């Protein structure tokens, strides 16, 4: 039972991780965020990224490193949640 929950949690975190990466890469191509997939990703990813963007200003006014920090925090949250899960069972 624990192995299945562990696998599902890791899968969900990995899916969200790659959603963030795709969303960031889509910003490099003009008008790509304006299609259905871009809008869907924006609705799912922006609520997580926006707090990081508030506290981490762009470097030189154009290089946004907040998604990198957000991905690191997401990885730490995943490992922390998995560790707590293993402690409880």
C-alpha positions as CSV (number, residue, x, y, z in Angstrom):
1,X,0.0,0.0,0.0
2,X,2.8,2.4,0.9
3,X,4.6,1.7,-2.3
4,X,1.6,2.5,-4.4
5,X,1.0,5.8,-2.6
6,X,4.7,6.6,-2.9
7,X,4.6,5.9,-6.7
8,X,1.4,7.9,-7.2
9,X,2.8,10.9,-5.3
10,X,6.1,10.9,-7.2
11,X,4.2,10.6,-10.5
12,X,2.0,13.6,-9.7
13,X,5.0,15.7,-8.6
14,X,6.9,14.7,-11.8
15,X,4.0,15.6,-13.9
16,X,3.7,19.0,-12.3
17,X,7.5,19.5,-12.6
18,X,7.4,18.9,-16.3
19,X,4.3,21.1,-16.7
20,X,6.3,24.0,-15.2
21,X,9.3,23.3,-17.5
22,X,7.0,23.2,-20.6
23,X,5.3,26.4,-19.5
24,X,8.6,28.2,-19.1
25,X,9.9,26.9,-22.5
26,X,6.6,28.0,-24.1
27,X,7.5,31.6,-23.1
28,X,10.5,31.5,-25.5
29,X,8.3,31.1,-28.5
30,X,6.0,33.9,-29.5
31,X,2.2,33.3,-29.2
32,X,2.6,29.7,-28.0
33,X,1.0,30.5,-24.7
34,X,-2.1,31.8,-26.4
35,X,-3.4,28.4,-27.6
36,X,-5.5,25.9,-25.5
37,X,-2.5,24.1,-24.0
38,X,-0.7,27.3,-23.1
39,X,-3.8,28.7,-21.4
40,X,-4.4,25.4,-19.5
41,X,-0.8,25.3,-18.3
42,X,-1.1,28.9,-17.2
43,X,-4.1,28.2,-15.1
44,X,-2.4,25.2,-13.5
45,X,1.2,26.6,-13.1
46,X,0.8,30.4,-12.5
47,X,-0.8,30.1,-9.0
48,X,2.4,28.2,-7.9
49,X,4.9,30.5,-9.8
50,X,3.4,33.9,-8.9
51,X,4.5,34.0,-5.2
52,X,8.1,33.3,-6.4
53,X,7.9,36.0,-9.0
54,X,6.8,38.5,-6.3
55,X,9.8,37.9,-4.1
56,X,12.5,37.2,-6.8
57,X,13.0,40.0,-9.2
58,X,14.3,39.4,-12.7
59,X,18.0,39.6,-13.1
60,X,19.0,42.6,-15.3
61,X,15.3,43.2,-15.7
62,X,14.8,40.3,-18.2
63,X,16.1,37.0,-16.8
64,X,13.4,35.4,-14.6
65,X,15.0,32.8,-12.3
66,X,11.9,32.3,-10.2
67,X,10.9,29.1,-12.0
68,X,14.2,27.6,-11.1
69,X,13.7,28.3,-7.5
70,X,10.1,27.1,-7.7
71,X,11.3,23.8,-9.2
72,X,13.9,23.3,-6.4
73,X,11.2,24.0,-3.7
74,X,8.9,21.6,-5.5
75,X,11.5,18.9,-5.3
76,X,12.1,19.6,-1.6
77,X,8.4,19.4,-1.0
78,X,8.2,16.1,-2.8
79,X,11.0,14.5,-0.8
80,X,9.7,16.0,2.5
81,X,6.2,14.7,1.8
82,X,7.5,11.2,0.9
83,X,9.7,11.2,4.1
84,X,6.7,12.1,6.2
85,X,4.7,9.4,4.5
86,X,7.3,6.8,5.3
87,X,7.6,8.0,8.9
88,X,3.8,7.6,9.4
89,X,3.8,4.1,8.0
